Amino acid sequence: MATNAETVTEGINLRYWQDGAYFQSWYPVCLSTDLEPGKVKGIDFLNSRIIAYRGPDGAAVVQTAYCAHLGADLSQGELVEGEVRCPYHHWRYSAGGACTHVPSLGKALSTASIQNYPVAERWGLIWVFNGREPIGEVPSLIGVTEDDVVFRAIDMGLHNVESWVPITNALDFEHVKFVHNIPHDAEGRNYVVEPTSIRFDFDVLHPTGGGKVYYQNAFSMRDMQPFAPGHFTMVASNSPRPYWHHQFAVFAVMKPADGDEAGLQQAERTIDAFIGFGYQLNAEDAGILKTIRFRPRGEAKLVKTDRGLAMLLDYFDRLPRAAPLD
């Protein structure tokens, strides 16, 4: 797979990435288990880079990756007494971003700092908001808490397509029917469009099915064929650089009553099958999505069965954008 973003620009409509600004969204940047105690992890994020680590209290910290001195990548440094130490001249930064020590000066430098991103740890993922203050909720499974379900977060790898493109599948019911062979009744979707989400109902082989798109990079489904009822999935895609996304997914089933051990083992086996189904859907879409020249609202020749998709594209156009903090 090519690694230079410029090699895959053909077919990507830049209407969804403008002048260095990206959708303001909660993005998953890694699995919770990726943050090892005492280690700094570097992650490409949007068109920049971040560092992630666990602070002295064990909470996840996410900051801009480049030292205020000369711009060295702090992910090449290390944690010293709970602070990030730059590999180049050993400047140190606190979990709040302040420069706490410059060895050549023998003191802190109050005019130097790195930026902290809003961060949340949910569903086995580390989430980062693109902006100084979040404007909406962290994506979640619909109608349940982490205590209600057996769940597993997985890293599904890097894909050469913008993160919003696969999310269109959530409301592209004709695609789901014809490509993935999942039947449905195309009527009665009961869409509710909100500032940072779209909620909808569906009956994909189960009458209580429903879903929600969060921002432009995540969706959650409940009671979806072939695992309904009581099964949930969430696909959440980090956009580490233009034209690419790193995809994470969460699969869950309801916990058995009273913590039954046999029931828990069956739940894990069901999740294994559920994950296999997710990879199957990805494989069916792979060739289409990496070569598509997606037409935006106003250019696409949409028909009446594209009602949900049209709403989604309109909603994308209204989402706010922001440049990375550095």
N, C-alpha and C positions, 0 to 999 in steps of 0.2 A: 504494500500500500504506500502511495506517495506520502511524503511528509511535508512538502512545501505547499502551503495553502494556495499559492498562486497557480499551481498546476490544476486546480479543480474549480476555478472561478467560473468557467463556462457553465451556464445553466443555473447559476445562483442569482436570484434577484436581490439586489442590494437595498431594496426598499425596507428590508427588515434589519439592516445594519448600516448606520449612517454616520459618517464623519467621526468615527471612533467611538460612537455611543451605542450601547447595547441595551436590550430590554432590561428594565428593572425587575428583578425576580429573585426568589430564593433558588440558588443553584446548589445541587449536591456536588461536593468537590472530592470526596473520598469516602470509603467505608469507615465506620467508627474504629474498627479493628486495625485500620492502617496507621493510626496514631499510636505509636509505641512510646511508652514512658521514657522520657529523657532524650527523645529523638525529634529532630526538625524535619518536616517533609515539605519539599518544594513541589508546587503544582502550577502548571500553565492554566491561566484563568482569563477568559475573554481574550484580549489581545495583550495581556501582560502576564505577571507571575505573582503568586502568593506563597507564603509559608504557613504551615499549620502544625500545631503541637499542643501538648497538654500543659497548662500552666501549673503553678505550685499547688492549686486546689484540685487538680485533675480535670478541670473544665477545658474544653477545646478553645484554642485561641487561633485566629486567622488574621494575618497582617500582610501588608505589602512586602515584597521580597527583597527590595533593593536598599542597601545601606544609604543613609543620608550623606555620608562622607563622599564616596566616589562611585557608589552604585554597585558595589559587589553583591552577588547573590547570597543572601543570608542563609539559604537552604544548604549552602556549602559549609556553614559554620556549625556551632554546637550550642547546646544549652549548658549554661554555667550558673549554678545557684538559681535555677528557674528563669534565667534571662537568656535571650538570644545573643550570642557573641559572633560578630562578623569575622569571617576567615581572613580578611585582608589586613586590618589594623587593630582588630580585637575591640572595636567599639561594641558596647553592650546596650541592649534595649529591653525594657520591661514588658510584661504582658499587656500593659496599657499603651505601649508604643513609645514611651519617653526614652531618650538616650540617658542612661544612668552612669556610664563610665567611659571616658576616653583615656586610654593608658598614657598617651604622650602628654596629656594635660594633668593627669592624676585626679580628675574630677568629672562630674557630669557636664553635659553641654545642653543647656535649656533650650537653645534655638534649634536643636536637631531632634527629629523624631521620625518614626514610621507610622503608617496609618492602620488602624484596626477596622476590619469589616464586622458588621453584625453577624453573629454566628449562632446556630442552634444545632443541637444533636438530637435527632428524632429518627425512629424507624431504622436504626443501625447505620445511619448516614450522617455525615457532617455537612450542614447546609450553610451557605454564605449568601448574604443579600448584596446585590450590586447597588450600592448607595450608602449614604451615611446613616439613614434611618429607614427601617422597613416600612413598606406601605401596605402590607397584607400579611396573611397567615402563611406559615410553613405548610407546604403540601402534605396531605395526610390520607390515610385510608378512610373510606366513607363510613361514618356511623359507628366506629369502634375505636377503642384506645389500645395502646400497646399491651395492656394487661388482659385484654379480651381475646387475643389471638396468639397463635404460634406463627412467627414470621421469620423471614430470612431476607437480608439485603445482599445483592450480588452485583459485581462489576461486570458489565457486558461488553466492555472494550470501547475502542475509539472508532468512530464512523465518519466518513467524509461527506457529510451533509449537515446543513444548519440544523440546530436542535428543534426549531419550530416545525420543520417539514414532517418528521415522523409523527408529531403530535396531531397533525391534521387527521390522521387515521381515526382518532377518537370520535370524530363527528362525521367521518366519511363512510357512512353505512353501506353505500353501494360498493365501495372498495372492499370492505369487510366481507360482504356477501360474495362478490365475484372472485376475489383473489384468495381469501382465506376460507371460503366455503362455509361461512357461518350464516345461517338464515336469520331473518328478522322481519318484523312488521315495520314498515317505514313510516307509519303514521303515529301521531300522538306523542311527540318527543318531550313536550312540556319544558322547553328551554327557559332557563333563568340566567340572564346575562348580568354579571356584577362587575365592578371596576377591575378586579384582578382574577376573575374566574368565570366559567360558564358551567352551570349545573344542568343535567338533562336526565331523562328517563329512557330506558330502552327495554325491549323484551327479547333479548337474545336467548331464546329457549328457556327463559324463566321470567315470570311476571314481575318480580321485584327488582329486576336489573336496573342499574343506574350508574351514572358517572359524573365526573367533574374534571374540567381542565383548569389547571392552575397556571396563571401567567401564560407563557408561551412554551414552557419546557417540561411540563409534567401533567399527567392525568392519572386519575384513580378510577377503578371500576369495581363494582360489586356484583356478585351473582352472575358471572359470565360463563357461558358455555365453554368447555364441557364440564366445568367443576361446580356449577351452581347446585344448591344455594350455600351460603355461608362461606364463600371464598372471595378473596379480594386480591387485587393487584394494583401496583402503582409503578409507572415508568417515569423516571426523572432523569433529565439529560443535562449535564454540564456542558457549556460551550467554551472550551479552553482557548480557542482561537477562531478567527473567521473561517467559515465553511466546514468546520468539524464539530463534532460533539462527542463527549465521553458519556456513555449511557450507563445508568444505574437502574436497578429494578428491585422492588420489594414484593414478595409473594407471601400471602398469609391465609390461614384457615382458622376457623373458630376453635378455641380451646375446648377439649372435652371436659365434661362435668367432673368436679372433684379431683382434678389432676390425675385422672386415670392413666397409668403408665402405658398400657397397651394403646389407649387412645392417642397419647402423645406420640408414640412411635408411628402410628398410622398417619397422624397429621404430618409428620416429617416426610413420610413416603409420598403423601399427596403433594406436598410442596415440591419434592423432587420431580414428580410428574408435571406439575404446574410450570416449573422452570423449563422443563423440556418443551412444553407447549409454547412458552415465550420465545425460546430459541427457534422453534419451527416458524413462528410468525415473522421473526426477524429475517430468517433465511428466505422466506417467500417474498419479502419486501426489498431485500438487499440490492438486487440489480436495478430495480425500479428507482429507488430513492437516491442512489449515488449517481444516476445519470439524468434525473428529471430536471427540466427547465421549468420550474413551477411558476405558473402565471398568477399574478396578483389579482385581487379584486378589481374589477373594471376592465381587465384584459381577458380573464378566464371566461369561457362560454359556459356559464353555469345553467343548469336546468332545475326544474322544480324539486327533483329528488336530492338536489344539493343544498337544500334549505339550511341544514345544520352547518355544513361546510362554509356556506356564505356568511352565516353569523360569525363563525370562528375567524374568518379572514377580516371581517369588519372589526371585530374585537381586537385582533392583533394590531391593526392600524392605529388603535386608540391607546395602546399601552405606552406608558412613559419609558424613556430611555435615559441612560447616564453613562458617562465614561468611567473606566476603572479609577479607583481612588488615587493612584499614582500618576 
